[in-house]
């Protein structure tokens, strides 16, 4: 999944932010595949991104959540 820097915000530089987002996405996708996600995906993704030091706009989190759901369902 490609990450667009226009949606990124937070204290990390662009490379670190992108790496953190990609790491969180990979972890969430793995958790979904193993049936460990029962919460709203957008909420969970937002919490995990925040824990990783990344702040995204709610619309960007929703877009990522939709893309994750699509990727996992393929």
mmJSON file of the N, C-alpha and C atoms, coordinates in Angstrom:
{"data_MODEL":{"atom_site":{
"group_PDB":["ATOM","ATOM","ATOM","ATOM","ATOM","ATOM","ATOM","ATOM","ATOM","ATOM","ATOM","ATOM","ATOM","ATOM","ATOM","ATOM","ATOM","ATOM","ATOM","ATOM","ATOM","ATOM","ATOM","ATOM","ATOM","ATOM","ATOM","ATOM","ATOM","ATOM","ATOM","ATOM","ATOM","ATOM","ATOM","ATOM","ATOM","ATOM","ATOM","ATOM","ATOM","ATOM","ATOM","ATOM","ATOM","ATOM","ATOM","ATOM","ATOM","ATOM","ATOM","ATOM","ATOM","ATOM","ATOM","ATOM","ATOM","ATOM","ATOM","ATOM","ATOM","ATOM","ATOM","ATOM","ATOM","ATOM","ATOM","ATOM","ATOM","ATOM","ATOM","ATOM","ATOM","ATOM","ATOM","ATOM","ATOM","ATOM","ATOM","ATOM","ATOM","ATOM","ATOM","ATOM","ATOM","ATOM","ATOM","ATOM","ATOM","ATOM","ATOM","ATOM","ATOM","ATOM","ATOM","ATOM","ATOM","ATOM","ATOM","ATOM","ATOM","ATOM","ATOM","ATOM","ATOM","ATOM","ATOM","ATOM","ATOM","ATOM","ATOM","ATOM","ATOM","ATOM","ATOM","ATOM","ATOM","ATOM","ATOM","ATOM","ATOM","ATOM","ATOM","ATOM","ATOM","ATOM","ATOM","ATOM","ATOM","ATOM","ATOM","ATOM","ATOM","ATOM","ATOM","ATOM","ATOM","ATOM","ATOM","ATOM","ATOM","ATOM","ATOM","ATOM","ATOM","ATOM","ATOM","ATOM","ATOM","ATOM","ATOM","ATOM","ATOM","ATOM","ATOM","ATOM","ATOM","ATOM","ATOM","ATOM","ATOM","ATOM","ATOM","ATOM","ATOM","ATOM","ATOM","ATOM","ATOM","ATOM","ATOM","ATOM","ATOM","ATOM","ATOM","ATOM","ATOM","ATOM","ATOM","ATOM","ATOM","ATOM","ATOM","ATOM","ATOM","ATOM","ATOM","ATOM","ATOM","ATOM","ATOM","ATOM","ATOM","ATOM","ATOM","ATOM","ATOM","ATOM","ATOM","ATOM","ATOM","ATOM","ATOM","ATOM","ATOM","ATOM","ATOM","ATOM","ATOM","ATOM","ATOM","ATOM","ATOM","ATOM","ATOM","ATOM","ATOM","ATOM","ATOM","ATOM","ATOM","ATOM"],
"id":[1,2,3,4,5,6,7,8,9,10,11,12,13,14,15,16,17,18,19,20,21,22,23,24,25,26,27,28,29,30,31,32,33,34,35,36,37,38,39,40,41,42,43,44,45,46,47,48,49,50,51,52,53,54,55,56,57,58,59,60,61,62,63,64,65,66,67,68,69,70,71,72,73,74,75,76,77,78,79,80,81,82,83,84,85,86,87,88,89,90,91,92,93,94,95,96,97,98,99,100,101,102,103,104,105,106,107,108,109,110,111,112,113,114,115,116,117,118,119,120,121,122,123,124,125,126,127,128,129,130,131,132,133,134,135,136,137,138,139,140,141,142,143,144,145,146,147,148,149,150,151,152,153,154,155,156,157,158,159,160,161,162,163,164,165,166,167,168,169,170,171,172,173,174,175,176,177,178,179,180,181,182,183,184,185,186,187,188,189,190,191,192,193,194,195,196,197,198,199,200,201,202,203,204,205,206,207,208,209,210,211,212,213,214,215,216,217,218,219,220,221,222],
"type_symbol":["N","C","C","N","C","C","N","C","C","N","C","C","N","C","C","N","C","C","N","C","C","N","C","C","N","C","C","N","C","C","N","C","C","N","C","C","N","C","C","N","C","C","N","C","C","N","C","C","N","C","C","N","C","C","N","C","C","N","C","C","N","C","C","N","C","C","N","C","C","N","C","C","N","C","C","N","C","C","N","C","C","N","C","C","N","C","C","N","C","C","N","C","C","N","C","C","N","C","C","N","C","C","N","C","C","N","C","C","N","C","C","N","C","C","N","C","C","N","C","C","N","C","C","N","C","C","N","C","C","N","C","C","N","C","C","N","C","C","N","C","C","N","C","C","N","C","C","N","C","C","N","C","C","N","C","C","N","C","C","N","C","C","N","C","C","N","C","C","N","C","C","N","C","C","N","C","C","N","C","C","N","C","C","N","C","C","N","C","C","N","C","C","N","C","C","N","C","C","N","C","C","N","C","C","N","C","C","N","C","C","N","C","C","N","C","C","N","C","C","N","C","C"],
"label_atom_id":["N","CA","C","N","CA","C","N","CA","C","N","CA","C","N","CA","C","N","CA","C","N","CA","C","N","CA","C","N","CA","C","N","CA","C","N","CA","C","N","CA","C","N","CA","C","N","CA","C","N","CA","C","N","CA","C","N","CA","C","N","CA","C","N","CA","C","N","CA","C","N","CA","C","N","CA","C","N","CA","C","N","CA","C","N","CA","C","N","CA","C","N","CA","C","N","CA","C","N","CA","C","N","CA","C","N","CA","C","N","CA","C","N","CA","C","N","CA","C","N","CA","C","N","CA","C","N","CA","C","N","CA","C","N","CA","C","N","CA","C","N","CA","C","N","CA","C","N","CA","C","N","CA","C","N","CA","C","N","CA","C","N","CA","C","N","CA","C","N","CA","C","N","CA","C","N","CA","C","N","CA","C","N","CA","C","N","CA","C","N","CA","C","N","CA","C","N","CA","C","N","CA","C","N","CA","C","N","CA","C","N","CA","C","N","CA","C","N","CA","C","N","CA","C","N","CA","C","N","CA","C","N","CA","C","N","CA","C","N","CA","C","N","CA","C","N","CA","C","N","CA","C","N","CA","C","N","CA","C"],
"label_alt_id":[null,null,null,null,null,null,null,null,null,null,null,null,null,null,null,null,null,null,null,null,null,null,null,null,null,null,null,null,null,null,null,null,null,null,null,null,null,null,null,null,null,null,null,null,null,null,null,null,null,null,null,null,null,null,null,null,null,null,null,null,null,null,null,null,null,null,null,null,null,null,null,null,null,null,null,null,null,null,null,null,null,null,null,null,null,null,null,null,null,null,null,null,null,null,null,null,null,null,null,null,null,null,null,null,null,null,null,null,null,null,null,null,null,null,null,null,null,null,null,null,null,null,null,null,null,null,null,null,null,null,null,null,null,null,null,null,null,null,null,null,null,null,null,null,null,null,null,null,null,null,null,null,null,null,null,null,null,null,null,null,null,null,null,null,null,null,null,null,null,null,null,null,null,null,null,null,null,null,null,null,null,null,null,null,null,null,null,null,null,null,null,null,null,null,null,null,null,null,null,null,null,null,null,null,null,null,null,null,null,null,null,null,null,null,null,null,null,null,null,null,null,null],
"label_comp_id":["UNK","UNK","UNK","UNK","UNK","UNK","UNK","UNK","UNK","UNK","UNK","UNK","UNK","UNK","UNK","UNK","UNK","UNK","UNK","UNK","UNK","UNK","UNK","UNK","UNK","UNK","UNK","UNK","UNK","UNK","UNK","UNK","UNK","UNK","UNK","UNK","UNK","UNK","UNK","UNK","UNK","UNK","UNK","UNK","UNK","UNK","UNK","UNK","UNK","UNK","UNK","UNK","UNK","UNK","UNK","UNK","UNK","UNK","UNK","UNK","UNK","UNK","UNK","UNK","UNK","UNK","UNK","UNK","UNK","UNK","UNK","UNK","UNK","UNK","UNK","UNK","UNK","UNK","UNK","UNK","UNK","UNK","UNK","UNK","UNK","UNK","UNK","UNK","UNK","UNK","UNK","UNK","UNK","UNK","UNK","UNK","UNK","UNK","UNK","UNK","UNK","UNK","UNK","UNK","UNK","UNK","UNK","UNK","UNK","UNK","UNK","UNK","UNK","UNK","UNK","UNK","UNK","UNK","UNK","UNK","UNK","UNK","UNK","UNK","UNK","UNK","UNK","UNK","UNK","UNK","UNK","UNK","UNK","UNK","UNK","UNK","UNK","UNK","UNK","UNK","UNK","UNK","UNK","UNK","UNK","UNK","UNK","UNK","UNK","UNK","UNK","UNK","UNK","UNK","UNK","UNK","UNK","UNK","UNK","UNK","UNK","UNK","UNK","UNK","UNK","UNK","UNK","UNK","UNK","UNK","UNK","UNK","UNK","UNK","UNK","UNK","UNK","UNK","UNK","UNK","UNK","UNK","UNK","UNK","UNK","UNK","UNK","UNK","UNK","UNK","UNK","UNK","UNK","UNK","UNK","UNK","UNK","UNK","UNK","UNK","UNK","UNK","UNK","UNK","UNK","UNK","UNK","UNK","UNK","UNK","UNK","UNK","UNK","UNK","UNK","UNK","UNK","UNK","UNK","UNK","UNK","UNK"],
"label_asym_id":["A","A","A","A","A","A","A","A","A","A","A","A","A","A","A","A","A","A","A","A","A","A","A","A","A","A","A","A","A","A","A","A","A","A","A","A","A","A","A","A","A","A","A","A","A","A","A","A","A","A","A","A","A","A","A","A","A","A","A","A","A","A","A","A","A","A","A","A","A","A","A","A","A","A","A","A","A","A","A","A","A","A","A","A","A","A","A","A","A","A","A","A","A","A","A","A","A","A","A","A","A","A","A","A","A","A","A","A","A","A","A","A","A","A","A","A","A","A","A","A","A","A","A","A","A","A","A","A","A","A","A","A","A","A","A","A","A","A","A","A","A","A","A","A","A","A","A","A","A","A","A","A","A","A","A","A","A","A","A","A","A","A","A","A","A","A","A","A","A","A","A","A","A","A","A","A","A","A","A","A","A","A","A","A","A","A","A","A","A","A","A","A","A","A","A","A","A","A","A","A","A","A","A","A","A","A","A","A","A","A","A","A","A","A","A","A","A","A","A","A","A","A"],
"label_entity_id":["1","1","1","1","1","1","1","1","1","1","1","1","1","1","1","1","1","1","1","1","1","1","1","1","1","1","1","1","1","1","1","1","1","1","1","1","1","1","1","1","1","1","1","1","1","1","1","1","1","1","1","1","1","1","1","1","1","1","1","1","1","1","1","1","1","1","1","1","1","1","1","1","1","1","1","1","1","1","1","1","1","1","1","1","1","1","1","1","1","1","1","1","1","1","1","1","1","1","1","1","1","1","1","1","1","1","1","1","1","1","1","1","1","1","1","1","1","1","1","1","1","1","1","1","1","1","1","1","1","1","1","1","1","1","1","1","1","1","1","1","1","1","1","1","1","1","1","1","1","1","1","1","1","1","1","1","1","1","1","1","1","1","1","1","1","1","1","1","1","1","1","1","1","1","1","1","1","1","1","1","1","1","1","1","1","1","1","1","1","1","1","1","1","1","1","1","1","1","1","1","1","1","1","1","1","1","1","1","1","1","1","1","1","1","1","1","1","1","1","1","1","1"],
"label_seq_id":[1,1,1,2,2,2,3,3,3,4,4,4,5,5,5,6,6,6,7,7,7,8,8,8,9,9,9,10,10,10,11,11,11,12,12,12,13,13,13,14,14,14,15,15,15,16,16,16,17,17,17,18,18,18,19,19,19,20,20,20,21,21,21,22,22,22,23,23,23,24,24,24,25,25,25,26,26,26,27,27,27,28,28,28,29,29,29,30,30,30,31,31,31,32,32,32,33,33,33,34,34,34,35,35,35,36,36,36,37,37,37,38,38,38,39,39,39,40,40,40,41,41,41,42,42,42,43,43,43,44,44,44,45,45,45,46,46,46,47,47,47,48,48,48,49,49,49,50,50,50,51,51,51,52,52,52,53,53,53,54,54,54,55,55,55,56,56,56,57,57,57,58,58,58,59,59,59,60,60,60,61,61,61,62,62,62,63,63,63,64,64,64,65,65,65,66,66,66,67,67,67,68,68,68,69,69,69,70,70,70,71,71,71,72,72,72,73,73,73,74,74,74],
"pdbx_PDB_ins_code":[null,null,null,null,null,null,null,null,null,null,null,null,null,null,null,null,null,null,null,null,null,null,null,null,null,null,null,null,null,null,null,null,null,null,null,null,null,null,null,null,null,null,null,null,null,null,null,null,null,null,null,null,null,null,null,null,null,null,null,null,null,null,null,null,null,null,null,null,null,null,null,null,null,null,null,null,null,null,null,null,null,null,null,null,null,null,null,null,null,null,null,null,null,null,null,null,null,null,null,null,null,null,null,null,null,null,null,null,null,null,null,null,null,null,null,null,null,null,null,null,null,null,null,null,null,null,null,null,null,null,null,null,null,null,null,null,null,null,null,null,null,null,null,null,null,null,null,null,null,null,null,null,null,null,null,null,null,null,null,null,null,null,null,null,null,null,null,null,null,null,null,null,null,null,null,null,null,null,null,null,null,null,null,null,null,null,null,null,null,null,null,null,null,null,null,null,null,null,null,null,null,null,null,null,null,null,null,null,null,null,null,null,null,null,null,null,null,null,null,null,null,null],
"Cartn_x":[0.855,0.0,0.9,0.584,1.429,0.921,1.853,1.544,1.802,0.824,0.967,1.326,2.481,2.973,2.087,1.201,0.32,-0.588,-0.862,-1.741,-0.974,0.336,1.141,1.318,1.37,1.625,2.243,2.965,3.536,4.985,5.637,6.985,8.08,7.77,8.772,9.088,10.308,10.593,9.843,9.793,8.974,9.305,10.592,10.974,10.55,10.754,10.363,8.847,8.12,6.654,6.143,6.684,6.252,6.542,7.721,8.08,7.154,6.835,5.942,4.547,4.048,2.718,2.702,3.707,3.756,3.862,4.622,4.738,3.387,2.697,1.386,0.401,0.397,-0.506,-0.233,1.028,1.378,0.91,1.084,0.642,-0.877,-1.59,-3.053,-3.551,-2.955,-3.355,-3.136,-2.019,-1.741,-2.771,-3.088,-4.09,-5.454,-5.822,-7.1,-7.101,-6.036,-5.947,-6.026,-5.565,-5.599,-6.825,-7.772,-9.027,-8.904,-7.876,-7.663,-8.227,-8.915,-9.485,-10.997,-11.531,-12.981,-13.526,-12.634,-13.036,-13.188,-13.733,-13.803,-12.385,-12.152,-10.808,-10.231,-11.029,-10.527,-10.076,-10.851,-10.506,-9.223,-9.15,-7.962,-6.728,-6.857,-5.744,-5.282,-6.223,-5.875,-5.12,-5.559,-4.892,-3.479,-3.334,-2.006,-1.059,-1.573,-0.731,-0.286,-1.206,-0.866,0.204,0.064,1.062,2.428,2.422,3.672,4.227,3.537,4.016,3.575,2.533,2.05,0.64,0.414,-0.914,-1.386,-2.555,-3.163,-4.55,-5.009,-6.376,-7.353,-8.507,-9.487,-9.848,-9.961,-10.291,-9.183,-7.937,-6.811,-6.803,-7.142,-7.219,-8.329,-9.475,-10.582,-10.185,-9.467,-9.011,-8.061,-7.132,-6.203,-6.95,-7.928,-8.703,-9.447,-10.032,-10.724,-9.753,-8.571,-7.561,-7.081,-6.926,-6.516,-7.578,-8.841,-9.928,-9.938,-9.713,-9.669,-8.486,-7.308,-6.106,-6.264,-6.819,-6.946,-7.976,-9.006,-10.068,-9.68,-8.593,-8.175,-7.577],
"Cartn_y":[-1.161,0.0,1.222,2.196,3.39,4.41,5.094,6.115,7.468,8.351,9.682,10.669,11.309,12.213,13.428,13.744,14.896,14.728,13.482,13.22,13.081,13.205,12.937,14.181,13.962,15.029,14.38,15.135,14.593,14.999,14.475,14.879,14.116,13.108,12.308,12.923,12.662,13.122,12.228,12.626,11.925,10.439,10.098,8.69,7.882,8.444,7.743,7.602,8.658,8.605,7.547,7.544,6.565,5.156,4.942,3.621,3.229,4.17,3.882,3.522,4.264,3.981,2.609,2.318,1.019,-0.12,0.082,-0.94,-1.17,-0.085,-0.205,-0.9,-0.528,-1.155,-2.65,-3.036,-4.46,-5.207,-4.606,-5.235,-5.381,-4.334,-4.379,-5.425,-5.464,-6.473,-7.877,-8.096,-9.405,-9.735,-8.758,-8.978,-9.301,-8.64,-8.921,-10.347,-10.727,-12.077,-13.168,-12.855,-13.834,-13.672,-12.832,-12.674,-11.941,-11.13,-10.431,-9.017,-8.611,-7.26,-7.371,-6.839,-6.842,-5.42,-4.447,-3.044,-2.407,-1.199,-0.392,-0.19,-0.535,-0.498,0.91,1.91,3.291,3.723,3.384,3.734,3.026,1.732,0.952,1.493,1.759,2.274,3.626,4.499,5.802,5.678,4.763,4.552,4.018,3.068,2.48,3.477,4.277,5.3,6.319,6.723,7.678,7.1,5.828,5.17,5.109,5.077,5.043,6.445,7.472,8.839,9.533,8.999,9.562,10.099,11.324,11.923,12.131,11.599,11.775,12.366,13.049,13.572,12.399,12.563,11.474,10.933,11.807,11.348,10.466,10.799,9.989,8.627,8.591,7.318,6.464,7.073,6.334,5.766,6.56,6.083,4.9,5.004,3.896,2.653,2.84,1.709,1.013,1.789,1.201,0.442,1.011,0.342,-0.945,-0.92,-2.128,-3.203,-2.838,-3.813,-4.422,-3.6,-4.092,-5.031,-4.628,-5.456,-6.807,-6.8,-8.035,-8.967,-8.398,-9.232,-9.861,-9.409,-9.956,-11.328],
"Cartn_z":[0.0,0.0,0.0,-0.806,-0.835,0.17,0.784,1.766,1.12,1.213,0.629,1.728,1.617,2.645,2.868,1.961,2.136,3.347,3.745,4.883,6.193,6.169,7.346,8.196,9.501,10.445,11.671,12.462,13.68,13.839,14.888,15.219,14.5,13.743,13.049,11.694,11.185,9.826,8.839,7.58,6.589,6.487,6.454,6.328,7.545,8.744,9.965,10.064,9.682,9.697,8.743,7.541,6.547,7.039,7.605,8.133,9.279,10.161,11.285,10.79,9.821,9.273,8.613,7.818,7.143,8.147,9.236,10.281,10.961,11.305,11.953,11.019,9.748,8.781,8.687,8.609,8.523,9.764,10.943,12.19,12.224,11.81,11.81,10.814,9.621,8.633,9.181,9.85,10.444,11.522,12.365,13.409,12.809,11.72,11.059,10.523,9.846,9.269,10.333,11.547,12.631,13.529,13.118,13.845,15.163,15.323,16.59,16.597,15.537,15.481,15.581,16.673,16.864,16.975,17.132,17.256,15.883,15.882,14.671,14.15,12.9,12.337,12.322,11.994,11.977,13.369,14.379,15.753,16.179,15.917,16.261,15.543,14.257,13.469,14.013,14.326,14.89,16.202,17.065,18.35,18.155,17.249,17.019,16.364,15.449,14.834,15.875,16.728,17.78,18.702,19.057,19.903,19.219,17.887,17.12,16.875,17.388,17.244,15.975,15.329,14.067,14.266,13.815,13.855,12.425,12.127,10.808,10.979,9.964,9.966,9.977,10.621,10.657,9.271,8.293,6.934,6.373,6.665,6.19,6.869,8.157,8.877,8.284,8.001,7.39,6.033,5.23,3.918,4.066,5.019,5.251,5.731,6.619,7.126,5.987,5.095,3.944,3.053,2.838,2.008,2.666,3.988,4.711,4.563,4.757,4.62,3.227,2.212,0.835,0.638,1.113,0.966,1.651,2.845,3.613,2.993,2.371,1.8,0.468,-0.148,-1.445,-1.313],
"occupancy":[1.0,1.0,1.0,1.0,1.0,1.0,1.0,1.0,1.0,1.0,1.0,1.0,1.0,1.0,1.0,1.0,1.0,1.0,1.0,1.0,1.0,1.0,1.0,1.0,1.0,1.0,1.0,1.0,1.0,1.0,1.0,1.0,1.0,1.0,1.0,1.0,1.0,1.0,1.0,1.0,1.0,1.0,1.0,1.0,1.0,1.0,1.0,1.0,1.0,1.0,1.0,1.0,1.0,1.0,1.0,1.0,1.0,1.0,1.0,1.0,1.0,1.0,1.0,1.0,1.0,1.0,1.0,1.0,1.0,1.0,1.0,1.0,1.0,1.0,1.0,1.0,1.0,1.0,1.0,1.0,1.0,1.0,1.0,1.0,1.0,1.0,1.0,1.0,1.0,1.0,1.0,1.0,1.0,1.0,1.0,1.0,1.0,1.0,1.0,1.0,1.0,1.0,1.0,1.0,1.0,1.0,1.0,1.0,1.0,1.0,1.0,1.0,1.0,1.0,1.0,1.0,1.0,1.0,1.0,1.0,1.0,1.0,1.0,1.0,1.0,1.0,1.0,1.0,1.0,1.0,1.0,1.0,1.0,1.0,1.0,1.0,1.0,1.0,1.0,1.0,1.0,1.0,1.0,1.0,1.0,1.0,1.0,1.0,1.0,1.0,1.0,1.0,1.0,1.0,1.0,1.0,1.0,1.0,1.0,1.0,1.0,1.0,1.0,1.0,1.0,1.0,1.0,1.0,1.0,1.0,1.0,1.0,1.0,1.0,1.0,1.0,1.0,1.0,1.0,1.0,1.0,1.0,1.0,1.0,1.0,1.0,1.0,1.0,1.0,1.0,1.0,1.0,1.0,1.0,1.0,1.0,1.0,1.0,1.0,1.0,1.0,1.0,1.0,1.0,1.0,1.0,1.0,1.0,1.0,1.0,1.0,1.0,1.0,1.0,1.0,1.0,1.0,1.0,1.0,1.0,1.0,1.0],
"B_iso_or_equiv":[0.0,0.0,0.0,0.0,0.0,0.0,0.0,0.0,0.0,0.0,0.0,0.0,0.0,0.0,0.0,0.0,0.0,0.0,0.0,0.0,0.0,0.0,0.0,0.0,0.0,0.0,0.0,0.0,0.0,0.0,0.0,0.0,0.0,0.0,0.0,0.0,0.0,0.0,0.0,0.0,0.0,0.0,0.0,0.0,0.0,0.0,0.0,0.0,0.0,0.0,0.0,0.0,0.0,0.0,0.0,0.0,0.0,0.0,0.0,0.0,0.0,0.0,0.0,0.0,0.0,0.0,0.0,0.0,0.0,0.0,0.0,0.0,0.0,0.0,0.0,0.0,0.0,0.0,0.0,0.0,0.0,0.0,0.0,0.0,0.0,0.0,0.0,0.0,0.0,0.0,0.0,0.0,0.0,0.0,0.0,0.0,0.0,0.0,0.0,0.0,0.0,0.0,0.0,0.0,0.0,0.0,0.0,0.0,0.0,0.0,0.0,0.0,0.0,0.0,0.0,0.0,0.0,0.0,0.0,0.0,0.0,0.0,0.0,0.0,0.0,0.0,0.0,0.0,0.0,0.0,0.0,0.0,0.0,0.0,0.0,0.0,0.0,0.0,0.0,0.0,0.0,0.0,0.0,0.0,0.0,0.0,0.0,0.0,0.0,0.0,0.0,0.0,0.0,0.0,0.0,0.0,0.0,0.0,0.0,0.0,0.0,0.0,0.0,0.0,0.0,0.0,0.0,0.0,0.0,0.0,0.0,0.0,0.0,0.0,0.0,0.0,0.0,0.0,0.0,0.0,0.0,0.0,0.0,0.0,0.0,0.0,0.0,0.0,0.0,0.0,0.0,0.0,0.0,0.0,0.0,0.0,0.0,0.0,0.0,0.0,0.0,0.0,0.0,0.0,0.0,0.0,0.0,0.0,0.0,0.0,0.0,0.0,0.0,0.0,0.0,0.0,0.0,0.0,0.0,0.0,0.0,0.0],
"pdbx_formal_charge":[null,null,null,null,null,null,null,null,null,null,null,null,null,null,null,null,null,null,null,null,null,null,null,null,null,null,null,null,null,null,null,null,null,null,null,null,null,null,null,null,null,null,null,null,null,null,null,null,null,null,null,null,null,null,null,null,null,null,null,null,null,null,null,null,null,null,null,null,null,null,null,null,null,null,null,null,null,null,null,null,null,null,null,null,null,null,null,null,null,null,null,null,null,null,null,null,null,null,null,null,null,null,null,null,null,null,null,null,null,null,null,null,null,null,null,null,null,null,null,null,null,null,null,null,null,null,null,null,null,null,null,null,null,null,null,null,null,null,null,null,null,null,null,null,null,null,null,null,null,null,null,null,null,null,null,null,null,null,null,null,null,null,null,null,null,null,null,null,null,null,null,null,null,null,null,null,null,null,null,null,null,null,null,null,null,null,null,null,null,null,null,null,null,null,null,null,null,null,null,null,null,null,null,null,null,null,null,null,null,null,null,null,null,null,null,null,null,null,null,null,null,null],
"auth_seq_id":[1,1,1,2,2,2,3,3,3,4,4,4,5,5,5,6,6,6,7,7,7,8,8,8,9,9,9,10,10,10,11,11,11,12,12,12,13,13,13,14,14,14,15,15,15,16,16,16,17,17,17,18,18,18,19,19,19,20,20,20,21,21,21,22,22,22,23,23,23,24,24,24,25,25,25,26,26,26,27,27,27,28,28,28,29,29,29,30,30,30,31,31,31,32,32,32,33,33,33,34,34,34,35,35,35,36,36,36,37,37,37,38,38,38,39,39,39,40,40,40,41,41,41,42,42,42,43,43,43,44,44,44,45,45,45,46,46,46,47,47,47,48,48,48,49,49,49,50,50,50,51,51,51,52,52,52,53,53,53,54,54,54,55,55,55,56,56,56,57,57,57,58,58,58,59,59,59,60,60,60,61,61,61,62,62,62,63,63,63,64,64,64,65,65,65,66,66,66,67,67,67,68,68,68,69,69,69,70,70,70,71,71,71,72,72,72,73,73,73,74,74,74],
"auth_comp_id":["UNK","UNK","UNK","UNK","UNK","UNK","UNK","UNK","UNK","UNK","UNK","UNK","UNK","UNK","UNK","UNK","UNK","UNK","UNK","UNK","UNK","UNK","UNK","UNK","UNK","UNK","UNK","UNK","UNK","UNK","UNK","UNK","UNK","UNK","UNK","UNK","UNK","UNK","UNK","UNK","UNK","UNK","UNK","UNK","UNK","UNK","UNK","UNK","UNK","UNK","UNK","UNK","UNK","UNK","UNK","UNK","UNK","UNK","UNK","UNK","UNK","UNK","UNK","UNK","UNK","UNK","UNK","UNK","UNK","UNK","UNK","UNK","UNK","UNK","UNK","UNK","UNK","UNK","UNK","UNK","UNK","UNK","UNK","UNK","UNK","UNK","UNK","UNK","UNK","UNK","UNK","UNK","UNK","UNK","UNK","UNK","UNK","UNK","UNK","UNK","UNK","UNK","UNK","UNK","UNK","UNK","UNK","UNK","UNK","UNK","UNK","UNK","UNK","UNK","UNK","UNK","UNK","UNK","UNK","UNK","UNK","UNK","UNK","UNK","UNK","UNK","UNK","UNK","UNK","UNK","UNK","UNK","UNK","UNK","UNK","UNK","UNK","UNK","UNK","UNK","UNK","UNK","UNK","UNK","UNK","UNK","UNK","UNK","UNK","UNK","UNK","UNK","UNK","UNK","UNK","UNK","UNK","UNK","UNK","UNK","UNK","UNK","UNK","UNK","UNK","UNK","UNK","UNK","UNK","UNK","UNK","UNK","UNK","UNK","UNK","UNK","UNK","UNK","UNK","UNK","UNK","UNK","UNK","UNK","UNK","UNK","UNK","UNK","UNK","UNK","UNK","UNK","UNK","UNK","UNK","UNK","UNK","UNK","UNK","UNK","UNK","UNK","UNK","UNK","UNK","UNK","UNK","UNK","UNK","UNK","UNK","UNK","UNK","UNK","UNK","UNK","UNK","UNK","UNK","UNK","UNK","UNK"],
"auth_asym_id":["A","A","A","A","A","A","A","A","A","A","A","A","A","A","A","A","A","A","A","A","A","A","A","A","A","A","A","A","A","A","A","A","A","A","A","A","A","A","A","A","A","A","A","A","A","A","A","A","A","A","A","A","A","A","A","A","A","A","A","A","A","A","A","A","A","A","A","A","A","A","A","A","A","A","A","A","A","A","A","A","A","A","A","A","A","A","A","A","A","A","A","A","A","A","A","A","A","A","A","A","A","A","A","A","A","A","A","A","A","A","A","A","A","A","A","A","A","A","A","A","A","A","A","A","A","A","A","A","A","A","A","A","A","A","A","A","A","A","A","A","A","A","A","A","A","A","A","A","A","A","A","A","A","A","A","A","A","A","A","A","A","A","A","A","A","A","A","A","A","A","A","A","A","A","A","A","A","A","A","A","A","A","A","A","A","A","A","A","A","A","A","A","A","A","A","A","A","A","A","A","A","A","A","A","A","A","A","A","A","A","A","A","A","A","A","A","A","A","A","A","A","A"],
"auth_atom_id":["N","CA","C","N","CA","C","N","CA","C","N","CA","C","N","CA","C","N","CA","C","N","CA","C","N","CA","C","N","CA","C","N","CA","C","N","CA","C","N","CA","C","N","CA","C","N","CA","C","N","CA","C","N","CA","C","N","CA","C","N","CA","C","N","CA","C","N","CA","C","N","CA","C","N","CA","C","N","CA","C","N","CA","C","N","CA","C","N","CA","C","N","CA","C","N","CA","C","N","CA","C","N","CA","C","N","CA","C","N","CA","C","N","CA","C","N","CA","C","N","CA","C","N","CA","C","N","CA","C","N","CA","C","N","CA","C","N","CA","C","N","CA","C","N","CA","C","N","CA","C","N","CA","C","N","CA","C","N","CA","C","N","CA","C","N","CA","C","N","CA","C","N","CA","C","N","CA","C","N","CA","C","N","CA","C","N","CA","C","N","CA","C","N","CA","C","N","CA","C","N","CA","C","N","CA","C","N","CA","C","N","CA","C","N","CA","C","N","CA","C","N","CA","C","N","CA","C","N","CA","C","N","CA","C","N","CA","C","N","CA","C","N","CA","C","N","CA","C","N","CA","C","N","CA","C","N","CA","C"],
"pdbx_PDB_model_num":[1,1,1,1,1,1,1,1,1,1,1,1,1,1,1,1,1,1,1,1,1,1,1,1,1,1,1,1,1,1,1,1,1,1,1,1,1,1,1,1,1,1,1,1,1,1,1,1,1,1,1,1,1,1,1,1,1,1,1,1,1,1,1,1,1,1,1,1,1,1,1,1,1,1,1,1,1,1,1,1,1,1,1,1,1,1,1,1,1,1,1,1,1,1,1,1,1,1,1,1,1,1,1,1,1,1,1,1,1,1,1,1,1,1,1,1,1,1,1,1,1,1,1,1,1,1,1,1,1,1,1,1,1,1,1,1,1,1,1,1,1,1,1,1,1,1,1,1,1,1,1,1,1,1,1,1,1,1,1,1,1,1,1,1,1,1,1,1,1,1,1,1,1,1,1,1,1,1,1,1,1,1,1,1,1,1,1,1,1,1,1,1,1,1,1,1,1,1,1,1,1,1,1,1,1,1,1,1,1,1,1,1,1,1,1,1,1,1,1,1,1,1]
}}}
